[in-house]
Amino acid sequence: GALDYPDNVLKEFDFVIVDMPSAGSDEIPILFISQLNGLLVVVDSGKTRKEDIDAMFQKVNPHQVLGFVFNRLDEKE
């Protein structure tokens, strides 16, 4: 199928979103991240620390970060 071949996926769809573990995880090769057109960084308001974001920027090109998604935001914060 089309999903078996990345070139076909890119020809068929305008955007392809890949949900991956955190950039701090050893499960994702950094070389794979460099092949992506951009990154949306998900920030868990109750878990993600500034140090985690700083460490992520040590591994990825800051120009790849297109934006941030704030998850589990408490209305009181």
C-alpha positions as a printed Julia matrix, in Angstrom:
77×3 Matrix{Float64}:
  0.0    0.0    0.0
  0.88   3.67  -0.2
  1.96   3.8    3.44
  4.68   1.26   2.74
  6.52   3.72   0.51
  7.29   7.19   1.96
  7.66   8.76  -1.52
  4.11   7.71  -2.41
  2.77   9.11   0.86
  4.4   12.47   0.2
  2.97  12.59  -3.33
 -0.56  11.75  -2.17
 -0.85  13.97   0.94
  0.02  17.61   1.63
  1.03  16.88   5.22
  2.18  13.73   6.97
  2.24  13.86  10.77
  4.34  11.3   12.62
  3.65  10.8   16.34
  6.93   9.88  18.0
  8.22   9.37  21.53
  9.94  12.36  23.12
 13.16  13.62  21.58
 14.85  12.64  24.85
 13.98   9.01  24.23
 16.57   6.59  22.89
 13.84   5.01  20.74
 14.16   7.57  17.91
 17.35   7.92  15.92
 18.25  11.59  15.65
 19.11  10.95  11.99
 15.42  10.19  11.36
 14.4   13.52  12.87
 16.76  15.35  10.51
 14.81  13.89   7.55
 11.56  15.57   8.63
 10.47  18.93   7.22
  9.56  20.23  10.66
  8.7   19.39  14.23
  5.76  20.26  16.45
  6.91  19.89  20.04
  4.26  18.65  22.47
  4.7   20.05  25.97
  2.9   18.29  28.84
  2.21  21.17  31.2
  2.39  18.91  34.25
  5.47  16.91  33.25
  7.73  18.66  30.76
 10.49  20.66  32.4
 12.47  23.53  30.88
 15.53  21.27  31.07
 13.73  18.73  28.84
 13.11  21.37  26.18
 16.7   22.63  26.43
 17.96  19.05  25.99
 15.72  18.58  22.94
 17.24  21.7   21.35
 20.68  20.15  21.87
 19.6   17.22  19.64
 17.59  18.91  16.89
 18.08  21.89  14.65
 16.1   24.79  16.18
 15.04  25.85  12.67
 13.13  22.55  12.36
 10.78  23.45  15.23
  7.61  24.86  13.68
  5.79  25.37  16.96
  4.64  23.98  20.27
  1.46  22.2   21.39
  0.64  22.63  25.07
 -1.11  19.53  26.38
 -2.98  19.01  29.65
 -2.99  22.7   30.45
 -4.66  23.43  33.76
 -6.99  26.43  33.57
 -5.44  27.75  36.79
 -1.94  27.95  35.28
